[in-house]
C-alpha cells in the first residue's frame, strides 16, 4: 500500500532553512515512507499521535493517517521536541 505525503507549511519552511544537501537527504528518507512507513528508523512518540523518523542528527515528526503521511515538523534532534 502506498501512502500520499503531505507537508504542513511549518515543515516546508524548516526544510528550506537547511543546507541543500541535508534537505535532499531528508526528503529522500521522507519519500521512502510512501512504501514503508514502519521501517526500523520509525518510532511512535509517547503521549502523542505522532511518529519520528531519524535522519542523522535531524528528526522528522509526522502523523500517519489512513492513506496519508502528514509531515508536521523537521529539525535538529536537540530542539525538535520543544513546544
PDB file of N, CA, C and O in Angstrom:
ATOM      1  N   UNK A   1       0.843  -1.181   0.000  1.00  0.00           N
ATOM      2  CA  UNK A   1       0.000   0.000   0.000  1.00  0.00           C
ATOM      3  C   UNK A   1       0.886   1.242   0.000  1.00  0.00           C
ATOM      4  O   UNK A   1       1.781   1.368   0.836  1.00  0.00           O
ATOM      5  N   UNK A   2       0.645   2.141  -0.918  1.00  0.00           N
ATOM      6  CA  UNK A   2       1.390   3.395  -0.975  1.00  0.00           C
ATOM      7  C   UNK A   2       0.630   4.495  -0.256  1.00  0.00           C
ATOM      8  O   UNK A   2      -0.596   4.580  -0.327  1.00  0.00           O
ATOM      9  N   UNK A   3       1.375   5.321   0.425  1.00  0.00           N
ATOM     10  CA  UNK A   3       0.808   6.452   1.153  1.00  0.00           C
ATOM     11  C   UNK A   3       1.096   7.740   0.398  1.00  0.00           C
ATOM     12  O   UNK A   3       2.093   7.842  -0.317  1.00  0.00           O
ATOM     13  N   UNK A   4       0.229   8.708   0.561  1.00  0.00           N
ATOM     14  CA  UNK A   4       0.408  10.044  -0.016  1.00  0.00           C
ATOM     15  C   UNK A   4       1.144  10.896   1.020  1.00  0.00           C
ATOM     16  O   UNK A   4       0.788  10.872   2.198  1.00  0.00           O
ATOM     17  N   UNK A   5       2.153  11.639   0.604  1.00  0.00           N
ATOM     18  CA  UNK A   5       2.905  12.515   1.505  1.00  0.00           C
ATOM     19  C   UNK A   5       2.369  13.934   1.379  1.00  0.00           C
ATOM     20  O   UNK A   5       2.191  14.446   0.274  1.00  0.00           O
ATOM     21  N   UNK A   6       2.112  14.569   2.532  1.00  0.00           N
ATOM     22  CA  UNK A   6       1.742  15.989   2.533  1.00  0.00           C
ATOM     23  C   UNK A   6       2.567  16.685   3.613  1.00  0.00           C
ATOM     24  O   UNK A   6       3.012  16.058   4.575  1.00  0.00           O
ATOM     25  N   UNK A   7       2.761  17.979   3.438  1.00  0.00           N
ATOM     26  CA  UNK A   7       3.597  18.758   4.351  1.00  0.00           C
ATOM     27  C   UNK A   7       2.792  19.900   4.950  1.00  0.00           C
ATOM     28  O   UNK A   7       2.031  20.571   4.253  1.00  0.00           O
ATOM     29  N   UNK A   8       2.966  20.112   6.249  1.00  0.00           N
ATOM     30  CA  UNK A   8       2.435  21.329   6.843  1.00  0.00           C
ATOM     31  C   UNK A   8       3.358  22.472   6.445  1.00  0.00           C
ATOM     32  O   UNK A   8       4.543  22.262   6.186  1.00  0.00           O
ATOM     33  N   UNK A   9       2.820  23.661   6.398  1.00  0.00           N
ATOM     34  CA  UNK A   9       3.590  24.838   5.984  1.00  0.00           C
ATOM     35  C   UNK A   9       4.854  24.991   6.833  1.00  0.00           C
ATOM     36  O   UNK A   9       5.923  25.312   6.314  1.00  0.00           O
ATOM     37  N   UNK A  10       4.723  24.764   8.113  1.00  0.00           N
ATOM     38  CA  UNK A  10       5.838  24.887   9.054  1.00  0.00           C
ATOM     39  C   UNK A  10       6.989  23.948   8.682  1.00  0.00           C
ATOM     40  O   UNK A  10       8.154  24.341   8.752  1.00  0.00           O
ATOM     41  N   UNK A  11       6.673  22.719   8.289  1.00  0.00           N
ATOM     42  CA  UNK A  11       7.708  21.752   7.915  1.00  0.00           C
ATOM     43  C   UNK A  11       8.437  22.196   6.649  1.00  0.00           C
ATOM     44  O   UNK A  11       9.655  22.044   6.547  1.00  0.00           O
ATOM     45  N   UNK A  12       7.703  22.739   5.692  1.00  0.00           N
ATOM     46  CA  UNK A  12       8.330  23.228   4.456  1.00  0.00           C
ATOM     47  C   UNK A  12       9.276  24.389   4.741  1.00  0.00           C
ATOM     48  O   UNK A  12      10.363  24.462   4.167  1.00  0.00           O
ATOM     49  N   UNK A  13       8.870  25.287   5.617  1.00  0.00           N
ATOM     50  CA  UNK A  13       9.724  26.422   5.993  1.00  0.00           C
ATOM     51  C   UNK A  13      11.007  25.913   6.648  1.00  0.00           C
ATOM     52  O   UNK A  13      12.098  26.393   6.341  1.00  0.00           O
ATOM     53  N   UNK A  14      10.872  24.941   7.550  1.00  0.00           N
ATOM     54  CA  UNK A  14      12.045  24.387   8.228  1.00  0.00           C
ATOM     55  C   UNK A  14      12.983  23.695   7.240  1.00  0.00           C
ATOM     56  O   UNK A  14      14.202  23.807   7.366  1.00  0.00           O
ATOM     57  N   UNK A  15      12.430  22.985   6.267  1.00  0.00           N
ATOM     58  CA  UNK A  15      13.265  22.325   5.251  1.00  0.00           C
ATOM     59  C   UNK A  15      14.033  23.338   4.411  1.00  0.00           C
ATOM     60  O   UNK A  15      15.199  23.115   4.084  1.00  0.00           O
ATOM     61  N   UNK A  16      13.395  24.438   4.062  1.00  0.00           N
ATOM     62  CA  UNK A  16      14.055  25.466   3.235  1.00  0.00           C
ATOM     63  C   UNK A  16      15.221  26.132   3.959  1.00  0.00           C
ATOM     64  O   UNK A  16      16.143  26.629   3.313  1.00  0.00           O
ATOM     65  N   UNK A  17      15.193  26.149   5.278  1.00  0.00           N
ATOM     66  CA  UNK A  17      16.259  26.776   6.061  1.00  0.00           C
ATOM     67  C   UNK A  17      17.519  25.912   6.124  1.00  0.00           C
ATOM     68  O   UNK A  17      18.600  26.409   6.443  1.00  0.00           O
ATOM     69  N   UNK A  18      17.382  24.628   5.823  1.00  0.00           N
ATOM     70  CA  UNK A  18      18.505  23.703   5.936  1.00  0.00           C
ATOM     71  C   UNK A  18      19.428  23.779   4.725  1.00  0.00           C
ATOM     72  O   UNK A  18      19.050  24.271   3.662  1.00  0.00           O
ATOM     73  N   UNK A  19      20.643  23.282   4.914  1.00  0.00           N
ATOM     74  CA  UNK A  19      21.603  23.132   3.825  1.00  0.00           C
ATOM     75  C   UNK A  19      20.974  22.260   2.731  1.00  0.00           C
ATOM     76  O   UNK A  19      20.268  21.298   3.032  1.00  0.00           O
ATOM     77  N   UNK A  20      21.229  22.595   1.475  1.00  0.00           N
ATOM     78  CA  UNK A  20      20.594  21.898   0.341  1.00  0.00           C
ATOM     79  C   UNK A  20      20.832  20.383   0.368  1.00  0.00           C
ATOM     80  O   UNK A  20      19.902  19.604   0.160  1.00  0.00           O
ATOM     81  N   UNK A  21      22.080  19.965   0.626  1.00  0.00           N
ATOM     82  CA  UNK A  21      22.378  18.531   0.642  1.00  0.00           C
ATOM     83  C   UNK A  21      21.642  17.816   1.765  1.00  0.00           C
ATOM     84  O   UNK A  21      21.123  16.716   1.574  1.00  0.00           O
ATOM     85  N   UNK A  22      21.599  18.437   2.926  1.00  0.00           N
ATOM     86  CA  UNK A  22      20.887  17.856   4.060  1.00  0.00           C
ATOM     87  C   UNK A  22      19.394  17.771   3.765  1.00  0.00           C
ATOM     88  O   UNK A  22      18.760  16.755   4.052  1.00  0.00           O
ATOM     89  N   UNK A  23      18.841  18.818   3.203  1.00  0.00           N
ATOM     90  CA  UNK A  23      17.414  18.829   2.863  1.00  0.00           C
ATOM     91  C   UNK A  23      17.094  17.718   1.859  1.00  0.00           C
ATOM     92  O   UNK A  23      16.070  17.046   1.986  1.00  0.00           O
ATOM     93  N   UNK A  24      17.961  17.523   0.868  1.00  0.00           N
ATOM     94  CA  UNK A  24      17.743  16.454  -0.122  1.00  0.00           C
ATOM     95  C   UNK A  24      17.763  15.083   0.544  1.00  0.00           C
ATOM     96  O   UNK A  24      16.958  14.211   0.219  1.00  0.00           O
ATOM     97  N   UNK A  25      18.697  14.904   1.484  1.00  0.00           N
ATOM     98  CA  UNK A  25      18.798  13.630   2.202  1.00  0.00           C
ATOM     99  C   UNK A  25      17.529  13.358   3.015  1.00  0.00           C
ATOM    100  O   UNK A  25      17.025  12.235   3.045  1.00  0.00           O
ATOM    101  N   UNK A  26      17.028  14.399   3.668  1.00  0.00           N
ATOM    102  CA  UNK A  26      15.811  14.264   4.470  1.00  0.00           C
ATOM    103  C   UNK A  26      14.612  13.968   3.572  1.00  0.00           C
ATOM    104  O   UNK A  26      13.792  13.108   3.895  1.00  0.00           O
ATOM    105  N   UNK A  27      14.506  14.669   2.457  1.00  0.00           N
ATOM    106  CA  UNK A  27      13.391  14.451   1.526  1.00  0.00           C
ATOM    107  C   UNK A  27      13.435  13.029   0.960  1.00  0.00           C
ATOM    108  O   UNK A  27      12.394  12.397   0.782  1.00  0.00           O
ATOM    109  N   UNK A  28      14.631  12.532   0.681  1.00  0.00           N
ATOM    110  CA  UNK A  28      14.766  11.156   0.181  1.00  0.00           C
ATOM    111  C   UNK A  28      14.220  10.162   1.203  1.00  0.00           C
ATOM    112  O   UNK A  28      13.502   9.227   0.847  1.00  0.00           O
ATOM    113  N   UNK A  29      14.563  10.368   2.477  1.00  0.00           N
ATOM    114  CA  UNK A  29      14.073   9.487   3.542  1.00  0.00           C
ATOM    115  C   UNK A  29      12.556   9.603   3.695  1.00  0.00           C
ATOM    116  O   UNK A  29      11.872   8.607   3.930  1.00  0.00           O
ATOM    117  N   UNK A  30      12.038  10.821   3.562  1.00  0.00           N
ATOM    118  CA  UNK A  30      10.590  11.023   3.657  1.00  0.00           C
ATOM    119  C   UNK A  30       9.888  10.265   2.530  1.00  0.00           C
ATOM    120  O   UNK A  30       8.852   9.639   2.756  1.00  0.00           O
ATOM    121  N   UNK A  31      10.438  10.318   1.337  1.00  0.00           N
ATOM    122  CA  UNK A  31       9.828   9.613   0.193  1.00  0.00           C
ATOM    123  C   UNK A  31       9.833   8.098   0.392  1.00  0.00           C
ATOM    124  O   UNK A  31       8.952   7.401  -0.113  1.00  0.00           O
ATOM    125  N   UNK A  32      10.818   7.594   1.123  1.00  0.00           N
ATOM    126  CA  UNK A  32      10.853   6.157   1.414  1.00  0.00           C
ATOM    127  C   UNK A  32       9.675   5.738   2.287  1.00  0.00           C
ATOM    128  O   UNK A  32       9.276   4.573   2.284  1.00  0.00           O
ATOM    129  N   UNK A  33       9.120   6.689   3.034  1.00  0.00           N
ATOM    130  CA  UNK A  33       7.960   6.398   3.881  1.00  0.00           C
ATOM    131  C   UNK A  33       6.731   6.019   3.057  1.00  0.00           C
ATOM    132  O   UNK A  33       5.853   5.308   3.546  1.00  0.00           O
ATOM    133  N   UNK A  34       6.662   6.487   1.813  1.00  0.00           N
ATOM    134  CA  UNK A  34       5.497   6.206   0.960  1.00  0.00           C
ATOM    135  C   UNK A  34       5.218   4.711   0.858  1.00  0.00           C
ATOM    136  O   UNK A  34       4.060   4.294   0.838  1.00  0.00           O
ATOM    137  N   UNK A  35       6.267   3.910   0.792  1.00  0.00           N
ATOM    138  CA  UNK A  35       6.088   2.470   0.641  1.00  0.00           C
ATOM    139  C   UNK A  35       6.243   1.703   1.945  1.00  0.00           C
ATOM    140  O   UNK A  35       5.678   0.618   2.087  1.00  0.00           O
ATOM    141  N   UNK A  36       7.005   2.247   2.915  1.00  0.00           N
ATOM    142  CA  UNK A  36       7.214   1.545   4.187  1.00  0.00           C
ATOM    143  C   UNK A  36       7.270   2.528   5.358  1.00  0.00           C
ATOM    144  O   UNK A  36       8.356   2.902   5.800  1.00  0.00           O
ATOM    145  N   UNK A  37       6.103   2.948   5.865  1.00  0.00           N
ATOM    146  CA  UNK A  37       6.103   3.906   6.973  1.00  0.00           C
ATOM    147  C   UNK A  37       6.438   3.272   8.327  1.00  0.00           C
ATOM    148  O   UNK A  37       6.399   3.955   9.351  1.00  0.00           O
ATOM    149  N   UNK A  38       6.764   1.990   8.345  1.00  0.00           N
ATOM    150  CA  UNK A  38       7.080   1.313   9.603  1.00  0.00           C
ATOM    151  C   UNK A  38       8.479   0.710   9.591  1.00  0.00           C
ATOM    152  O   UNK A  38       8.705  -0.354  10.166  1.00  0.00           O
ATOM    153  N   UNK A  39       9.417   1.391   8.934  1.00  0.00           N
ATOM    154  CA  UNK A  39      10.790   0.888   8.871  1.00  0.00           C
ATOM    155  C   UNK A  39      11.462   0.995  10.239  1.00  0.00           C
ATOM    156  O   UNK A  39      10.864   1.495  11.192  1.00  0.00           O
ATOM    157  N   UNK A  40      12.694   0.529  10.331  1.00  0.00           N
ATOM    158  CA  UNK A  40      13.389   0.459  11.624  1.00  0.00           C
ATOM    159  C   UNK A  40      13.686   1.822  12.249  1.00  0.00           C
ATOM    160  O   UNK A  40      13.840   1.907  13.467  1.00  0.00           O
ATOM    161  N   UNK A  41      13.772   2.886  11.456  1.00  0.00           N
ATOM    162  CA  UNK A  41      14.080   4.215  11.995  1.00  0.00           C
ATOM    163  C   UNK A  41      12.843   4.960  12.496  1.00  0.00           C
ATOM    164  O   UNK A  41      12.937   6.132  12.859  1.00  0.00           O
ATOM    165  N   UNK A  42      11.699   4.303  12.521  1.00  0.00           N
ATOM    166  CA  UNK A  42      10.445   4.947  12.904  1.00  0.00           C
ATOM    167  C   UNK A  42      10.074   4.547  14.326  1.00  0.00           C
ATOM    168  O   UNK A  42      10.131   3.371  14.685  1.00  0.00           O
ATOM    169  N   UNK A  43       9.695   5.535  15.130  1.00  0.00           N
ATOM    170  CA  UNK A  43       9.192   5.265  16.477  1.00  0.00           C
ATOM    171  C   UNK A  43       7.982   6.143  16.736  1.00  0.00           C
ATOM    172  O   UNK A  43       7.912   7.281  16.273  1.00  0.00           O
ATOM    173  N   UNK A  44       7.038   5.603  17.476  1.00  0.00           N
ATOM    174  CA  UNK A  44       5.867   6.381  17.881  1.00  0.00           C
ATOM    175  C   UNK A  44       6.260   7.211  19.105  1.00  0.00           C
ATOM    176  O   UNK A  44       6.928   6.710  20.009  1.00  0.00           O
ATOM    177  N   UNK A  45       5.846   8.478  19.132  1.00  0.00           N
ATOM    178  CA  UNK A  45       6.139   9.336  20.279  1.00  0.00           C
ATOM    179  C   UNK A  45       5.140   9.052  21.393  1.00  0.00           C
ATOM    180  O   UNK A  45       3.946   8.891  21.141  1.00  0.00           O
ATOM    181  N   UNK A  46       5.630   8.993  22.609  1.00  0.00           N
ATOM    182  CA  UNK A  46       4.765   8.714  23.756  1.00  0.00           C
ATOM    183  C   UNK A  46       3.823   9.882  24.015  1.00  0.00           C
ATOM    184  O   UNK A  46       4.231  11.043  24.006  1.00  0.00           O
ATOM    185  N   UNK A  47       2.566   9.555  24.244  1.00  0.00           N
ATOM    186  CA  UNK A  47       1.579  10.567  24.605  1.00  0.00           C
ATOM    187  C   UNK A  47       1.142  11.471  23.469  1.00  0.00           C
ATOM    188  O   UNK A  47       0.458  12.467  23.700  1.00  0.00           O
ATOM    189  N   UNK A  48       1.528  11.138  22.240  1.00  0.00           N
ATOM    190  CA  UNK A  48       1.157  11.955  21.077  1.00  0.00           C
ATOM    191  C   UNK A  48       0.796  11.039  19.912  1.00  0.00           C
ATOM    192  O   UNK A  48       1.249   9.896  19.860  1.00  0.00           O
ATOM    193  N   UNK A  49      -0.008  11.529  18.987  1.00  0.00           N
ATOM    194  CA  UNK A  49      -0.354  10.707  17.819  1.00  0.00           C
ATOM    195  C   UNK A  49       0.679  10.842  16.694  1.00  0.00           C
ATOM    196  O   UNK A  49       0.339  10.688  15.521  1.00  0.00           O
ATOM    197  N   UNK A  50       1.930  11.126  17.044  1.00  0.00           N
ATOM    198  CA  UNK A  50       2.977  11.384  16.050  1.00  0.00           C
ATOM    199  C   UNK A  50       4.015  10.276  16.029  1.00  0.00           C
ATOM    200  O   UNK A  50       4.184   9.531  16.994  1.00  0.00           O
ATOM    201  N   UNK A  51       4.705  10.191  14.897  1.00  0.00           N
ATOM    202  CA  UNK A  51       5.821   9.277  14.730  1.00  0.00           C
ATOM    203  C   UNK A  51       7.076  10.095  14.448  1.00  0.00           C
ATOM    204  O   UNK A  51       6.999  11.258  14.050  1.00  0.00           O
ATOM    205  N   UNK A  52       8.236   9.466  14.662  1.00  0.00           N
ATOM    206  CA  UNK A  52       9.509  10.137  14.455  1.00  0.00           C
ATOM    207  C   UNK A  52      10.367   9.341  13.482  1.00  0.00           C
ATOM    208  O   UNK A  52      10.493   8.122  13.597  1.00  0.00           O
ATOM    209  N   UNK A  53      10.954  10.049  12.524  1.00  0.00           N
ATOM    210  CA  UNK A  53      11.896   9.463  11.571  1.00  0.00           C
ATOM    211  C   UNK A  53      13.263  10.070  11.844  1.00  0.00           C
ATOM    212  O   UNK A  53      13.393  11.292  11.917  1.00  0.00           O
ATOM    213  N   UNK A  54      14.288   9.228  11.997  1.00  0.00           N
ATOM    214  CA  UNK A  54      15.659   9.707  12.215  1.00  0.00           C
ATOM    215  C   UNK A  54      16.388   9.832  10.892  1.00  0.00           C
ATOM    216  O   UNK A  54      16.356   8.927  10.058  1.00  0.00           O
ATOM    217  N   UNK A  55      17.053  10.982  10.713  1.00  0.00           N
ATOM    218  CA  UNK A  55      17.926  11.194   9.553  1.00  0.00           C
ATOM    219  C   UNK A  55      19.181  11.863  10.108  1.00  0.00           C
ATOM    220  O   UNK A  55      19.265  13.090  10.158  1.00  0.00           O
ATOM    221  N   UNK A  56      20.155  11.052  10.524  1.00  0.00           N
ATOM    222  CA  UNK A  56      21.354  11.597  11.162  1.00  0.00           C
ATOM    223  C   UNK A  56      20.972  12.294  12.459  1.00  0.00           C
ATOM    224  O   UNK A  56      20.294  11.712  13.306  1.00  0.00           O
ATOM    225  N   UNK A  57      21.411  13.549  12.617  1.00  0.00           N
ATOM    226  CA  UNK A  57      21.080  14.335  13.811  1.00  0.00           C
ATOM    227  C   UNK A  57      19.746  15.057  13.676  1.00  0.00           C
ATOM    228  O   UNK A  57      19.362  15.816  14.565  1.00  0.00           O
ATOM    229  N   UNK A  58      19.048  14.833  12.591  1.00  0.00           N
ATOM    230  CA  UNK A  58      17.768  15.514  12.354  1.00  0.00           C
ATOM    231  C   UNK A  58      16.608  14.546  12.521  1.00  0.00           C
ATOM    232  O   UNK A  58      16.749  13.337  12.337  1.00  0.00           O
ATOM    233  N   UNK A  59      15.466  15.104  12.873  1.00  0.00           N
ATOM    234  CA  UNK A  59      14.260  14.318  13.076  1.00  0.00           C
ATOM    235  C   UNK A  59      13.122  14.888  12.247  1.00  0.00           C
ATOM    236  O   UNK A  59      13.022  16.098  12.047  1.00  0.00           O
ATOM    237  N   UNK A  60      12.272  13.998  11.773  1.00  0.00           N
ATOM    238  CA  UNK A  60      11.067  14.378  11.043  1.00  0.00           C
ATOM    239  C   UNK A  60       9.898  13.839  11.858  1.00  0.00           C
ATOM    240  O   UNK A  60       9.798  12.633  12.087  1.00  0.00           O
ATOM    241  N   UNK A  61       9.020  14.727  12.292  1.00  0.00           N
ATOM    242  CA  UNK A  61       7.834  14.305  13.024  1.00  0.00           C
ATOM    243  C   UNK A  61       6.671  14.267  12.051  1.00  0.00           C
ATOM    244  O   UNK A  61       6.444  15.217  11.302  1.00  0.00           O
ATOM    245  N   UNK A  62       5.936  13.164  12.065  1.00  0.00           N
ATOM    246  CA  UNK A  62       4.825  13.032  11.125  1.00  0.00           C
ATOM    247  C   UNK A  62       3.648  12.316  11.753  1.00  0.00           C
ATOM    248  O   UNK A  62       3.770  11.609  12.754  1.00  0.00           O
ATOM    249  N   UNK A  63       2.513  12.525  11.131  1.00  0.00           N
ATOM    250  CA  UNK A  63       1.265  11.909  11.547  1.00  0.00           C
ATOM    251  C   UNK A  63       0.887  10.889  10.478  1.00  0.00           C
ATOM    252  O   UNK A  63       0.943  11.184   9.284  1.00  0.00           O
ATOM    253  N   UNK A  64       0.510   9.707  10.903  1.00  0.00           N
ATOM    254  CA  UNK A  64       0.127   8.650   9.971  1.00  0.00           C
ATOM    255  C   UNK A  64      -1.389   8.548   9.952  1.00  0.00           C
ATOM    256  O   UNK A  64      -2.013   8.125  10.926  1.00  0.00           O
ATOM    257  N   UNK A  65      -1.967   8.942   8.829  1.00  0.00           N
ATOM    258  CA  UNK A  65      -3.413   8.882   8.661  1.00  0.00           C
ATOM    259  C   UNK A  65      -3.747   7.649   7.823  1.00  0.00           C
ATOM    260  O   UNK A  65      -2.867   6.830   7.558  1.00  0.00           O
ATOM    261  N   UNK A  66      -4.990   7.506   7.408  1.00  0.00           N
ATOM    262  CA  UNK A  66      -5.406   6.295   6.705  1.00  0.00           C
ATOM    263  C   UNK A  66      -4.545   5.977   5.475  1.00  0.00           C
ATOM    264  O   UNK A  66      -3.980   4.887   5.383  1.00  0.00           O
ATOM    265  N   UNK A  67      -4.442   6.907   4.544  1.00  0.00           N
ATOM    266  CA  UNK A  67      -3.607   6.694   3.348  1.00  0.00           C
ATOM    267  C   UNK A  67      -2.694   7.887   3.118  1.00  0.00           C
ATOM    268  O   UNK A  67      -2.247   8.135   1.998  1.00  0.00           O
ATOM    269  N   UNK A  68      -2.420   8.622   4.191  1.00  0.00           N
ATOM    270  CA  UNK A  68      -1.628   9.846   4.079  1.00  0.00           C
ATOM    271  C   UNK A  68      -0.614   9.919   5.212  1.00  0.00           C
ATOM    272  O   UNK A  68      -0.895   9.545   6.350  1.00  0.00           O
ATOM    273  N   UNK A  69       0.564  10.405   4.872  1.00  0.00           N
ATOM    274  CA  UNK A  69       1.589  10.716   5.865  1.00  0.00           C
ATOM    275  C   UNK A  69       1.735  12.225   5.849  1.00  0.00           C
ATOM    276  O   UNK A  69       2.113  12.810   4.833  1.00  0.00           O
ATOM    277  N   UNK A  70       1.438  12.852   6.970  1.00  0.00           N
ATOM    278  CA  UNK A  70       1.478  14.310   7.064  1.00  0.00           C
ATOM    279  C   UNK A  70       2.729  14.719   7.835  1.00  0.00           C
ATOM    280  O   UNK A  70       2.849  14.436   9.027  1.00  0.00           O
ATOM    281  N   UNK A  71       3.660  15.387   7.154  1.00  0.00           N
ATOM    282  CA  UNK A  71       4.903  15.835   7.777  1.00  0.00           C
ATOM    283  C   UNK A  71       4.587  17.092   8.580  1.00  0.00           C
ATOM    284  O   UNK A  71       4.159  18.103   8.024  1.00  0.00           O
ATOM    285  N   UNK A  72       4.800  17.021   9.885  1.00  0.00           N
ATOM    286  CA  UNK A  72       4.441  18.101  10.794  1.00  0.00           C
ATOM    287  C   UNK A  72       5.610  19.042  11.056  1.00  0.00           C
ATOM    288  O   UNK A  72       5.458  20.263  11.029  1.00  0.00           O
ATOM    289  N   UNK A  73       6.787  18.454  11.311  1.00  0.00           N
ATOM    290  CA  UNK A  73       7.924  19.266  11.747  1.00  0.00           C
ATOM    291  C   UNK A  73       9.233  18.591  11.347  1.00  0.00           C
ATOM    292  O   UNK A  73       9.330  17.364  11.346  1.00  0.00           O
ATOM    293  N   UNK A  74      10.239  19.397  11.008  1.00  0.00           N
ATOM    294  CA  UNK A  74      11.579  18.912  10.670  1.00  0.00           C
ATOM    295  C   UNK A  74      12.564  19.762  11.453  1.00  0.00           C
ATOM    296  O   UNK A  74      12.454  20.988  11.460  1.00  0.00           O
ATOM    297  N   UNK A  75      13.538  19.122  12.122  1.00  0.00           N
ATOM    298  CA  UNK A  75      14.509  19.912  12.864  1.00  0.00           C
ATOM    299  C   UNK A  75      15.596  19.067  13.499  1.00  0.00           C
ATOM    300  O   UNK A  75      15.564  17.838  13.445  1.00  0.00           O
ATOM    301  N   UNK A  76      16.558  19.751  14.103  1.00  0.00           N
ATOM    302  CA  UNK A  76      17.675  19.097  14.785  1.00  0.00           C
ATOM    303  C   UNK A  76      17.159  18.385  16.032  1.00  0.00           C
ATOM    304  O   UNK A  76      16.226  18.855  16.682  1.00  0.00           O
ATOM    305  N   UNK A  77      17.761  17.266  16.354  1.00  0.00           N
ATOM    306  CA  UNK A  77      17.290  16.466  17.493  1.00  0.00           C
ATOM    307  C   UNK A  77      17.350  17.221  18.816  1.00  0.00           C
ATOM    308  O   UNK A  77      16.613  16.917  19.754  1.00  0.00           O
ATOM    309  N   UNK A  78      18.240  18.210  18.876  1.00  0.00           N
ATOM    310  CA  UNK A  78      18.417  18.984  20.103  1.00  0.00           C
ATOM    311  C   UNK A  78      17.161  19.775  20.477  1.00  0.00           C
ATOM    312  O   UNK A  78      16.850  19.928  21.658  1.00  0.00           O
ATOM    313  N   UNK A  79      16.441  20.278  19.470  1.00  0.00           N
ATOM    314  CA  UNK A  79      15.302  21.139  19.802  1.00  0.00           C
ATOM    315  C   UNK A  79      14.003  20.795  19.070  1.00  0.00           C
ATOM    316  O   UNK A  79      13.059  21.584  19.105  1.00  0.00           O
ATOM    317  N   UNK A  80      13.933  19.654  18.419  1.00  0.00           N
ATOM    318  CA  UNK A  80      12.720  19.292  17.674  1.00  0.00           C
ATOM    319  C   UNK A  80      11.539  19.031  18.612  1.00  0.00           C
ATOM    320  O   UNK A  80      10.390  19.249  18.228  1.00  0.00           O
ATOM    321  N   UNK A  81      11.808  18.570  19.829  1.00  0.00           N
ATOM    322  CA  UNK A  81      10.723  18.197  20.732  1.00  0.00           C
ATOM    323  C   UNK A  81      10.259  19.346  21.617  1.00  0.00           C
ATOM    324  O   UNK A  81       9.325  19.181  22.402  1.00  0.00           O
ATOM    325  N   UNK A  82      10.897  20.509  21.502  1.00  0.00           N
ATOM    326  CA  UNK A  82      10.455  21.687  22.258  1.00  0.00           C
ATOM    327  C   UNK A  82       9.102  22.125  21.726  1.00  0.00           C
ATOM    328  O   UNK A  82       8.840  21.986  20.531  1.00  0.00           O
ATOM    329  N   UNK A  83       8.270  22.629  22.549  1.00  0.00           N
ATOM    330  CA  UNK A  83       6.914  23.118  22.234  1.00  0.00           C
ATOM    331  C   UNK A  83       5.877  22.133  22.621  1.00  0.00           C
ATOM    332  O   UNK A  83       4.687  22.381  22.428  1.00  0.00           O
TER     333      UNK A  83
END
